[in-house]
Amino acid sequence: MKREHERGSPDEYIVGNRKGMEAVVIRIGAGEAQLVLVDSQGKWDRWVYASVEACTTKAEELGISDVHVGEYPEKTRVRMNAHQRTEESFAAGAYPEQGVVGPVNAYPENRPRPEAPQEERSEAEGSS
């Protein structure tokens, strides 16, 4: 079951931000594809569609003239990586359906280690 996109539709994403907008269409999985919209500042978001053709059709409907299919151009990748996210964007989890991630369970590997290695403690205990 697919869930509704948290941040709205591609139509809402490009409102007032059409200048410099690029679209990248990448195939994912056996048949689906994702439409990645990248603005002039490098901010981006993605939506999953049933096929590459559906993604390219949606990009054309949005009026985006710069559509890349199959790969991210170097200039687009550099712009995306240079984008500085806002402080508010870090408050939302990457996977909202999972909820807030709590503290780490006390697995043995997460517990504080003894100051002396196990062998040294055994020798010290045996000589007393």
C-alpha positions as CSV (number, residue, x, y, z in Angstrom):
1,M,0.0,0.0,0.0
2,K,1.4,3.4,-1.0
3,R,1.1,6.3,1.4
4,E,0.5,9.9,0.4
5,H,3.6,12.0,0.1
6,E,4.2,14.0,3.3
7,R,5.1,17.3,1.6
8,G,2.4,17.4,-1.1
9,S,2.4,17.0,-4.8
10,P,4.9,18.1,-7.4
11,D,2.4,20.8,-8.5
12,E,2.6,22.3,-5.0
13,Y,6.4,22.0,-4.8
14,I,7.0,24.2,-7.9
15,V,4.5,26.9,-7.1
16,G,6.4,30.2,-7.3
17,N,9.7,28.4,-7.8
18,R,9.6,27.4,-11.5
19,K,12.6,29.4,-12.6
20,G,15.7,27.2,-12.7
21,M,13.7,24.0,-11.8
22,E,15.1,20.8,-13.2
23,A,13.6,17.3,-13.3
24,V,15.6,14.1,-13.0
25,V,13.8,10.8,-13.8
26,I,15.5,7.7,-12.4
27,R,14.2,4.1,-12.7
28,I,13.9,2.3,-9.4
29,G,13.0,-1.3,-8.8
30,A,11.5,-3.5,-11.5
31,G,9.1,-1.0,-13.0
32,E,8.7,2.1,-10.9
33,A,10.6,5.4,-11.4
34,Q,11.1,8.5,-9.3
35,L,10.7,12.1,-10.4
36,V,13.3,14.3,-8.6
37,L,12.6,18.1,-8.8
38,V,15.6,20.3,-8.1
39,D,15.3,24.0,-7.8
40,S,17.9,26.7,-8.6
41,Q,19.2,26.6,-5.0
42,G,19.7,22.8,-4.9
43,K,16.7,22.1,-2.8
44,W,15.0,18.9,-4.0
45,D,12.2,16.5,-3.4
46,R,11.1,13.2,-5.1
47,W,7.9,11.4,-6.0
48,V,7.5,7.8,-7.1
49,Y,5.5,6.9,-10.2
50,A,4.6,3.7,-12.0
51,S,7.0,4.2,-14.9
52,V,9.7,6.4,-16.5
53,E,7.1,7.5,-19.0
54,A,4.7,8.6,-16.2
55,C,7.5,10.7,-14.6
56,T,8.5,12.4,-17.9
57,T,4.9,13.1,-18.6
58,K,4.4,14.7,-15.2
59,A,7.6,16.8,-15.7
60,E,6.2,18.0,-19.0
61,E,2.8,18.8,-17.5
62,L,4.6,20.9,-14.9
63,G,6.3,22.9,-17.6
64,I,9.8,21.9,-16.8
65,S,12.0,22.1,-19.9
66,D,15.2,20.7,-18.4
67,V,14.4,17.0,-17.9
68,H,17.2,14.4,-17.4
69,V,16.4,10.7,-17.8
70,G,18.6,8.0,-16.3
71,E,21.2,10.0,-14.5
72,Y,22.0,13.2,-12.6
73,P,24.1,15.7,-14.5
74,E,27.2,16.8,-12.7
75,K,26.1,20.4,-12.3
76,T,22.8,19.2,-10.7
77,R,24.6,16.8,-8.3
78,V,26.9,19.6,-7.2
79,R,24.1,22.0,-6.6
80,M,22.1,19.4,-4.6
81,N,25.0,18.5,-2.4
82,A,25.8,22.2,-1.8
83,H,22.3,22.9,-0.5
84,Q,22.1,23.8,3.2
85,R,19.0,22.4,4.9
86,T,17.1,24.5,7.3
87,E,17.2,23.7,11.1
88,E,13.5,22.9,11.0
89,S,14.0,20.2,8.3
90,F,16.2,18.3,10.7
91,A,13.3,18.2,13.3
92,A,11.2,15.9,11.1
93,G,12.3,12.3,10.9
94,A,13.5,10.8,7.6
95,Y,10.8,8.1,7.9
96,P,7.8,9.6,9.6
97,E,5.9,6.3,9.5
98,Q,8.4,4.9,12.0
99,G,7.9,7.6,14.6
100,V,10.6,9.0,16.8
101,V,13.6,6.9,17.4
102,G,14.2,6.5,21.1
103,P,17.4,5.8,23.1
104,V,19.6,2.8,22.3
105,N,18.9,-0.4,24.2
106,A,21.6,-1.5,26.6
107,Y,23.2,-4.1,24.4
108,P,26.5,-5.4,25.8
109,E,28.4,-3.7,23.0
110,N,26.9,-0.3,24.0
111,R,27.8,-0.7,27.7
112,P,31.0,1.0,29.1
113,R,34.1,-1.2,28.9
114,P,36.1,-2.1,31.9
115,E,39.2,-0.1,32.3
116,A,41.5,-3.1,32.5
117,P,41.3,-5.8,29.8
118,Q,39.8,-9.1,30.9
119,E,43.2,-10.9,30.9
120,E,44.9,-8.4,33.2
121,R,42.1,-8.6,35.7
122,S,42.3,-12.4,35.7
123,E,46.0,-12.3,36.4
124,A,45.6,-9.7,39.1
125,E,42.8,-11.7,40.8
126,G,44.9,-15.0,40.7
127,S,48.0,-13.5,42.3
128,S,46.2,-12.1,45.3
